[in-house]
Amino acid sequence: MRAITILLLLIFFLIGSSAKTQIPFFKKLADSASTLSGYLVQYDLTYYKIPYPMGDIPSHKGVCTDVIIRAYRKLGIDLQQEVHEDMRRNFHLYPKYWGLKTTDRNIDHRRVPNLMYFFSRKGIVLPISRNAADYHAGDIVCWQLPRGLKHIGMVVHQKSKDQQRPLVIHNIGDGQVIEDALFNFPVIGHYRYAR
């Protein structure tokens, strides 16, 4: 009985330690994302052929997914490669909105539904709520826009003017901006991902 108690205490300690060691990562991730607001980026839906791995479209171009990709890349995590490798192994599980028969490492990681599926498989799926306290710096949030479009952004450290909501960095057409936009559209995904 004593051995079981010690084992349980050890497990709880390790789980607690793991969660604590991830907090600095998400702080760094949110900081990394915040720096992106300092770069002038033109919203651009163009399909680009890019290098692999660590490929990126021109730095002055981008869409909402590029904010997430670039924030992770600043920490040495290449979502282009990670999404591609997971899709290659599990293509049948990923969304089929585009009628593709195989993966495309130039664009797969730049599609919101693919990132949502990847984060739900490889990360932590967090509750969706209208409670701003449930959203923390480094969290990834996805929204449902009108006409069936999906959007993605990241929670950062800054707060709204009334200090009630965390701000998010995203690109919904005006470049990589930090805004009080957490509840501007229905939230359809809430994730945390650390490799």
Sequence and secondary structure as in RCSB ss.txt:
>XXXX:A:sequence
MRAITILLLLIFFLIGSSAKTQIPFFKKLADSASTLSGYLVQYDLTYYKIPYPMGDIPSHKGVCTDVIIRAYRKL
GIDLQQEVHEDMRRNFHLYPKYWGLKTTDRNIDHRRVPNLMYFFSRKGIVLPISRNAADYHAGDIVCWQLPRGLK
HIGMVVHQKSKDQQRPLVIHNIGDGQVIEDALFNFPVIGHYRYAR
>XXXX:A:secstr
 HHHHHHHHHHHHHHHHHHHHHHHHHHHHHHHHHHGGGS  EE        SSS    TTEE HHHHHHHHHHTT
T  HHHHHHHHHHHHGGGS  TT  SS  TTTGGGSHHHHHHHHHHHSEE    S GGG  TT EEEEE GGG E
EEEEEEEEE TTSSSEEEEE SSSSSEEES TTSS EEEEEE   
